[in-house]
Structures are given as structure tokens and as C-alpha cells.
Amino acid sequence: MPLARTTLIRSALAGIAVLTSVVYAWGITVRPVHNYYASAVRSMAGSWRAFVFGGFDPQGSISIDKIPGAFWLQALSVRVFGFHDWSVALPSVLEAVLTVLVLYKVVERCFGPEAGLLAALVLAVTPIAAALAKSQISDTLLTLLLVLAAGAWQRSVLDDKPLWLCAVWVGLAFQVKMVQAWLVLPVFAVGYVLFAQRRRIGRLLVAGGVTLAVSSVWIVLTLLTPPADRPYIDATTDNNPLSMVFGYNAAGRFHGGGGWRNLLSEHTFVQIGWMYPICLLAVVLGLLWTRQRSGFAMWGLWLAVHLAAFGFGQFRHAYYVIVLAPAVAALTGAGLVLFWRERTSRPWLLPTVVLVTAGWALLLPHQSLTAAVAVLALVAILALMAARTSRVAALGAVAGLVAVLITPTAWTLSTDSHVASANAANPSVGAKPRKPHLLSKKDRELLDLVQRADTRYALAVDGAGPAATLISQAGASVLPMGGYSAKTPFPTADQFRTLIQTGQLRYVQGTVKKPARTVPQANVNWAAEHCAEVREHLYDCAGV
């Protein structure tokens, strides 16, 4: 490659990286953290026991409802810089920027540097990518690890290398988002069988074993650790990590279904859906017209498998679609380069692509920059159709690129203007703002009272929700009975009473509910009957 062209490409990539860093990092000092996960990160930063097992509270009594892989980096950041909104969010920003750069390399390896730059640019201006980069949701790290896996898979296919590195990345992704990380396995397996050069089955079997081994590390460690020496596993009735991973976080996600309705909703569409027409055309025409079939097939399968999984599953949050972003960006970049190269033999192709993609954006009810999209698309189509020189064609192509990217870019930039009021529990563009959970005057008065007692736990509460603000904002040693859902049977009645009778717990907060439907409610009812009510719903169990 000529030196001038290499310098230009590197400069363009550096510009995309700088732009991405600024957009993604803007506002992380004022963005509210996710109270539940922030509590866990603060607890994990202060205790190696809580760090390893994902303890939600400072004492590491109960875990979060996931494998804690995504929060290890955040806890290390807090351990180094102290607990702040920005120190919690910093790893996510770095992960998101790295994903853009790694995707460039993966796409460039198969489709060329121009396609790589376009893919990096499209991912950088994908709205949900920007929204998640400013949060502490685990899907950002999941996406990075899966793109790294795609790069390793690509080297295996194109260079006849073993698949073990791809398997390692998928196994590490499992530590972040559990079974969701395995959705790429059929993509990589089918693609490898179709396009690898030799030793296909043996390498696939080895890769499968490596994936299973790396994926199992945290589960095996937790199973081998005596229950008394680790937190109770949240979202389980048997304190078993297998139940949490494969029951609550896998089989439980398909109970009831209904994902198609959410996947096709207006709110979810604006996060990721702007380039779907280009992606479809890229897959079909790329498989028919090019020799880079392995790349088009892999990214097309990636998109199809995830769309199917979300459609048939229980699709709770719009931000889940971030995992579609690498495939959308890669297919868009590769597709646009393919369409440009075919402009001489098929002059109708690029104008059709601009017309279909711009029309797709205009027909959907997002009410954003419709006039600008229409004008730019018209200029692009006329220039491409009337082009007699490469310069005019390039002008039309640039206008068309701006026409299809301007709306998602506007949504991406909107994450900066709304960052301080963003919904930390459901980070996405267009989400209704939610007030951050900060310590109120009532909370401070409560802590002033309960922390006077020299006990292991300052307070026990019904569920992780009431505990989260006290832990994340003050680092208070609160016992979250029932965990995230307030339904996990921990602590048992005997454990609860033992904590009180041995002086490890003095105060209990909660509303009496009869009949009690959960173990935590039964504990609160017991405290109401045997302890003195010193404030509304607050019971002092000293001397009981």
C-alpha cells in the first residue's frame, strides 16, 4: 500500500477514535450510576471476597444476580481512583472505544481499509453504543469480547489457524453475560465448517472444549468454595451458581417470549435499526458477487441469530441490541465499498441503496431530521445517476453517506445533552429520564442512627432496592434480605435470628405484610413482633 494512502487511512482512523472518545466520555462525571450494580462495584472494590464472587453488599453476604465478570474492571477502577461516577463508568468508555478500533481491524482484514473505516464510523455513531458507553451495563464489555472472538475466528478461516483463541474470547464473554455469549457459537461453527481450509472437525472439537473450560471457571470456583466462605447466590433457591446461570439467566429469559414486539418497537429501532436495508443487500450481493463470502456469511449469521434469539426470548431492555451493532457496522462498511466498486457495471445500484435506506429512515416514525435526509438523499441520487466523472460520483456517494448517517448521528449526540438525566437502569437514546437515587435527608438520619451500633450489619432491609442507595452512596454495611428480587430465601429464619441474637445485626427495616409471601417478609414480620419500633417500619432488636 502506498505510504500516502497508509498515512491517510491511519489519520482517518485516529480521527474516528478521537471523535468516539469525546462523544463516549462526555458527561461521565455527571451521569448517575446504576444503583444496584454500583453497590456491587463499591462492595467488590473493598473486599476481595466480594470481588471474586460478585458480592452485592460490603460483607459479601449475597451475590448479584449475574456472574460478576463485567464488574471486575469497574471494581479495579474504583479501587485505584476511589468511588465516583466517572471511575465506575471509565472502563465502559475504554471498552467501547476499543470495540470501534478492533472492529476496524477485523473488517479491514477481510474487506479492506475503506470498509474498515466505514464500519468503525458506523459503530461510533450507533446510538445505543454511545448510550451504553456512558453506563456500567455489562453489554459493552460483552460486545468487545465477541468482536475479538470474530477477529480470531477470521484468522482461523483465512490463515488456517487453530480456533482456540476464538474459544477463549467467547469463554471470557461468558463471564460477562453468561449464555448470551454462546449465541455466536453456531455462527462460528457453521462458518468454520463452510469456509475453513482443513482439519475442520478436530479444531471445532478442541475449540468447543476450550470454550466450555473457560466459560466454567467462575461456576466451578463457586461450586468448590464452601457456602459459608462465599456469598449466597442470588436468584436461586438452592445457593447453586448453575441455577442462577442456566435457570434464572437462561431458561427464564424465554418464559413468555414476546421479544418481537419489543425488537420492532420505535424505541428499540432508533438504537440500532437505521442500516438494516444496507445489511440485507450487503449479505445477499456479497455472497453472490464477491470472494469474501466467509466475512459476509459470518456477519450475516451473527445478525440473524441474535435477531432470532431476541425475537423469541423475553426482551426486557432496549440496550440488549448493542450486540447487533458490530454486525450492522461491518456489513454496512463492506456493503458500501462493494456497491461503490460495482458502480460502473451496475450504475443503478448505489442510487437504489441510497433511496431504499433513506426511505426506510423517512417512513419510520422517529420525527428527526426528515427534511435534511430527504434533501441529501435527493442530491446523492441525482449526482450518482448523472455522474460522468469519478469526482461527481464521489460527491454523490458522500452525500448519500451523510444522508444515511445523519439521523443516527443526531441520536448519538443526543446522549450527551441528556447525560445528566439519563436512566441509569435502562441506558438508551430516547428513554424517559429518571431521577438519580441519592441519599435523602431521611436516609442520612437513618444512617446516623443505625451506624452508632457496633455491629456487623448496620441494618437489614427487605430487598436489594432499599439497600442499594445506602451501599452505593454511603458504603453502609446493609444486609439486603432477598437480593435483587426480594424473593431469594436468604437469610433463612434461623440465620436471621442468629445474627440478631449474636449481636451482628440490630436494626431491621421493612413493611409488615401478612401473610408473608417470601422469607424476607417473614423476617420483617418476626422483627415487628419481637423488636421495638423506634421509627415507622424501623425495628431495634437489641437484647432480643
N, C-alpha and C positions, 0 to 999 in steps of 0.2 A: 504494500500500500504506500503511495507517495507520502513524503513527510508532511507536505502541506495539508493533505486530506486527513492524515492521522492527527495533526495538531488541531484541525477544525473539529473533528469528532470529539477529541478529548476536551476541548474547550466547551463544546455544546453539552457534553455530559457533566462537566463541572458546573456549568450554569444551571442545569436541571437540578443537580444536587444542592446547590446553594439555595435556589428557589424553594425546593422541597423542605430544606431545613428551616428556612424562615417561616414558611406557611405552617409547618407542623409544630414548630416550637413556640410560635406566637401565642402568648396568653397562658402558658403553663404555670406561671406564678400565681394566677388568679383563678384558674379553673378548679372548681370544687372536686375533691376526690370522692371515690365511691366508698361510702362509709363502711360497708361490710368488708370489702377487700382491703381498704386502708387499715382497718382494725387488725386484720390478719398480718398485713405487712409490718405494721408497727410492732406487733407481738413477735413476729418472726425475726425482726431486727434486734430484739432484746434478749432472745433466748435461742440457743442452738437446737434445743429440743423442739421448740415451736417452729424453728426454721426448717428442720428436716421433714417434719410431719405435717406442716401447714397448720399449726395451732392458731385458732382464732383469737383466744384470749391470752393475756400475758403469762398465765400459769400453764398454758398448753393443755387445758382440760378437755377441750373438744376441738376437732379439726374443722376446716372449712369443708364445703360440700364438693370439693374437687381435688385432684392431685395438684400439689402446690407449685409445679414447675414454673409456671408463668410468673410467680411472685417471688421466686428466689432472687432474680436480678433486682427487683424493686426493693426487697429487703436488704440486699447488699448495698444498694444506693443509699437507703435510709441509714444504714449502719455507718456509712462513710460521711454523709453530709448532714445527718440529722433528719428528723421528720418534718417535711414541708410538702406542700402540694407539688412543687416543682421537682423535688427529689424523688417523689413517688412516680411522677409522670415521665421523668427523664429517660429511663430505659425504653419506654414505648416510643418516644421520639426517635431515639437512635435505631431501634428495630425497624421502624417504618422507613427511615431514610435508607438504611442498609437494604431493605427489600427492594427499593427502587433501583439501587445500584446493582444488586445481584441479578434482578430480572433483566437489566440491560445486558449483562454478560451472558446469561442463558439464551436470550433471544438473538444476540449478536452472533453467538457460536453457530447457530443453525440457519439464521435468515440474513445475516449481515449487519453491519453497524448502523445503517439507516433505520432498519426495522427495530434494532435495539434501542436507539434514541427515541423513536416514536413510542415504543412500548413503555419506556421509562417515563416519558412525558405524560402519557395517558394514565399510568398508575399514579403519578404525582398529583394529577388533578382529578382523581376519582374521589368524590365527596366523602364516602364512608372511610376511606383511608385516612383523610385528614382529620375527620372527627375522632377516629379511634386513636390516632397518634397522640392526641392530647389527653388520653384517658389511661386507665390502668387495666383495661379489659384484656384478657389473655389472647384474644384472636389476632392481635398484631404480631406477637411472637410466633404463634402458630403459622401464620402466613409466611413469615420469613423462613422458618424451618422447612416448610413444604416447598418453597421456591428453591432453596438449597438442595432439597431432595430431587427436584426436577432437573436441576443442573447436573447432579451426579448421575441420574438416570440417562440423561442425554449423552454424557461422556461414555457411559457403558455401551450405548447403542452405536454412536458414531465412531468411537475409538476402540471398540471391542474390549472394554474394561470390565472387571467384576462389578457386581451390583451392591457389594456390602456397604459402601459409603452411603448410597441412597437409602439403604435399610437403616443405617444409624440415624440419619436425619429424620426419617419417619418415626423411629422409636423415640427420639428426643421430642418430637412433636406430640407423641402420645402423652408424655409427661406434662404437656401444656393443656391439651384439650381432649385427652383420652381417646375414645373410639372415633371421634370425628376425624382424627388424624389418619385413621386407616381407610378413609374413603378414597384416598389416592392409590391404594394398593391394587385394585382391579385396573385402574388406569395404567399404572406402570407395568403390571404383569401382562396385560393384553398387548400393550405397545411393545414390550420387550419380545414377546413371542412372535409378533408380526414383523419386527424390524431389526432385531439383533442379528449379528453375523454368524455366531456359532456358540456351542456349549450353552444352549438356552435353558434347558430344564434343570441341569445341575446348578447353574448360577441362580436360578429362581429359587430353588430349594434352600440354598445357602442363605440367600437374601431373606427368605421367609423366616428362617431360624434366627438370624441376626435381629430382624425386626421384632420378633417375639421376645427375644432375650433383653434387648434394650428397653422395650416397652414395659417389661415386667419388673424392672429394677425397684421402683418405689413400692409396688404392690408386695413383692417378695420381702423387702426390708421391713415393711409394716407387719406382714404376717409373722415374720420371725421374731419381732420385738414383743415381749410380754405386754399384754394390755395395760398393766399397771405402770409401765415405763413409757407410755406414749399417750397422745390424746385419744379420746373416744372418737371413732369415725362417724362424722355427721352423715345424716340422710340414710342411716341404717338402723335396723332393729337388732342386729347381731354383732355390731362392732367389727365388721369384716370389710376390708377395703374392696374385695371383689363385689360385694353387694352395692357399694357406692359407685364403683366404676361401671360395672356392666348392668346393674339394675337401675338405680336412680338416674344415672347419666347416659344410659344407652337405651335399654328396652323401654324405660319410662318416657323417653322422648318421642316414641312413636305411638304412645297411647292417645287415641282420639284423633290423630292426624290433623288435617285442616291446614297444612302448610301452603298449599297452592294459593289459597285466598290471600294469605299474608305476603307470599312471594310476589304476587302480581298486583299488590296494592300500590296506590300512588306514592305513599310514604317510602316504601321499600324501593320502588322503581328509581326514584331520584338519587338513591345512594350509589347505584351501580349500572342501571339499565340503558344508558344512552347509546352504547355501542353494539347492542345485540345484533342489529341488521348486518353491520360490518363483520361481526364474528361469524355469523352464519354463512355469509358469502365467502369469507376467507377459508373456512373449513372445506366447503364444497369445491370451490375453484382451486384451492391449494392442493387438494387430493387429486383433482383431475389434471391440472396443468403443470405441476412442479415435481421436482425430485426431492423436495424437503417434506415428503409425506409423513415421516416419523414425527416431526415437530407439529404439523397441522393436526395429525391424528391425536397426539398426546394432549395438546391443549384443548382440542375439541372434546375429547373424552372427559377431561378434567371438568370442563364446563357442564357437560351433560350429566355426569354422575352426581355432582353437587346439586345441580338444579333438581334432579330427581329425588335425592335424599331430603332436601329441604321441602320439596313439594309434598312428599308422602309423610314426612315427620311432623313433629309439633314445633312449629316455627315461632319461637317466643319473641325474639328481638330482631329488629331490622339489621343490627350490626353483624349478624351471622354471615351476611352476604359478602363480607370482606374477603372471604376465601375464594370467591369468584373473580376478584379483581385481577390477580396475575394472569389468568387465562384470558379474560376480556382484553387486558392491555396487550398481551403477547399476540393474540390473534388480530387485534386492531393494527398493531405495528407491522406485523408480517403481511397482513392483508393489504394495507395501503401501499406498501412497497410493491407487492405483486400487481396491484391494479395500475400503478404508475408504469411499471415495466411493460404492461400489455397495452398501453395507450395507443401505440402505433398500429398494431394489428387489430385492436378492438377499441376504436375511439369512443364507442358508446358506453364503455364500462365505467370509467371514472364519473362522468356526469350522472349515470344511473345510481352509483353508490352515494354520491352527494345528495341526490334527490330523495332516495329512499331513507337515508339516515336523518336528513334534516326534516323530512316529512314525518318520520317516526317521532322526533322530538316535538314537532309542532302539534301533532294530533293528540298528544297526551296532556292531561290537564294539570300541568305544573305552573302555568302562568309566569313564565320567566324568560325575558329577552326574546320573545317571539318575533318582533319586528326585525331585530338585528339578525337573527338566524335566517329569516326569510330573505332579507336583502343580500346577505353574504352568500347564501346558497344560490340565489339567482345569478349573482356576479360570477360565482365559480362555474356554474353550469354553462353560462354563455361563453365565458373565456375558454373553457375546455372544449366546447363544441366548435368554436370559431378559431381555435389555435392553429396557426400556420408555422409557428416557431416554437422551440422548446422554452423560450423565455415567457411567452404568453401562456403556454401550458403550465409552467411552473407557477405563474401568478394565479391561475385558476385553481391549481392544487392547493396553494397556500390559503386562498380564500375559502376553499372547501374545508380544509383542515380547521380553520378558525370557526367556520360555521358549525361544525360538529362538536368542537371542543368548548365553545364559548359558554354554553349553558352549564355543563358540569363544572367548569372552572369557576363560574359565578357561585354555584352552590358550595364548592370547596372553600372559596374565600369567605363565604358567609359564616363558616365555623369560627373564623377569627373575630368577627364582630359580635358574635353571641357567646363567646367562650366563657365569660364570667357567669352567665346564667344558664349554662348548658346542663342537661340532665345527665348526671354522672352515672346513674344506673342504666341508662339506655342511650349511650352516645351515638348520635346520628344527626344528619342535617335535617332541619325542619321539625325536630322533636320539640314538644312543648317544654318550656323552661321549668325547672324545679328549683325551689329554694334550697340552698345547701343546708345540711344538718350541722349547725354549730351549737356550741354549748350555750344554753339559755341561762338566765338568772336562776331559774328553778333548778337546773342541772348543777350549777355551781354550789348552790345552797345544799343540795343533796350530797354532793361530793364532800363538802366541808364537814357535814355531819358524819357520814359513814366512814370516812378515812381517818377519823380520830381513833377508831378502834384498831388495836394492833392484831389484825387477823390476816390470814392468808388471802381471803377474798373480802374486799370492801363491801360487796353487795352481790346478791343473786337476783336475777331478773328472769321473766318468762319470755324466752326467745332471744335470738341474736340482735333483732331490730332495736329493742330498748338499750342493749349493751353497746351497740356499735359506736354511737356518738361519744359515750363516756370513755371508750377504749381509744378510738382514733384521735379524738381531740384532747384527751387528758391523760391517756396511758393508764387509766384506772384498772385495777385488778378486779374485774367483774366476772362473775360466773354466769354464762349465757345458757340457762337451762333450756333444753330442747333444740339448740342450734338454730340454723338458718330458718327452718320452717316452724320452729317452736313445737315440733311434734316428735323429735327424736327422743327416745326414752332414756335420757341422761340428764342429771344423775338419777338413779333409782331412788325409791323412797328410803331405803336403808342407807345408801350413800349420802343422801341429802341430810338425813337426821344425824348421821355420824359426823359430818362436817360441822354441824351446829353443836353437838354435844362435846366435841373435842376442841371447840373454840376456834376452828378455822373459818367459820362463817357466822356472822352476827345479824346482818340485816338482809331482809328479803322484800322485794318489791313486786307487786302484781295484783291483778284484779281477781277477786273470788268468783269462780264460775262453778255452779252446781247444776247437774252433776259434772265432775271433771271429765273431760274427754281425752286428756293427754297426761302423761306422767308429770310434766312441769306444772300443769294446772293443779294436779293433786298435791304437789309440793307446796304451792302457794296456798291452797286451802288449808293444809296442815299448819302452815305458819300462822295463818289468820286465826286458827283455833287455839294455838298454844303459845303465841308470842304477843307482845304488847304492840298495839298500833300507835306509833308515835307521830305519824302523818298519814294523810289519806293514801291508802294502798301501800304503806311502808311499815314493816313489822320488825321490831327489835327482839331478837331471840336470845339475848344474853341470859345466861343462867338456866336455860331450858334443858 
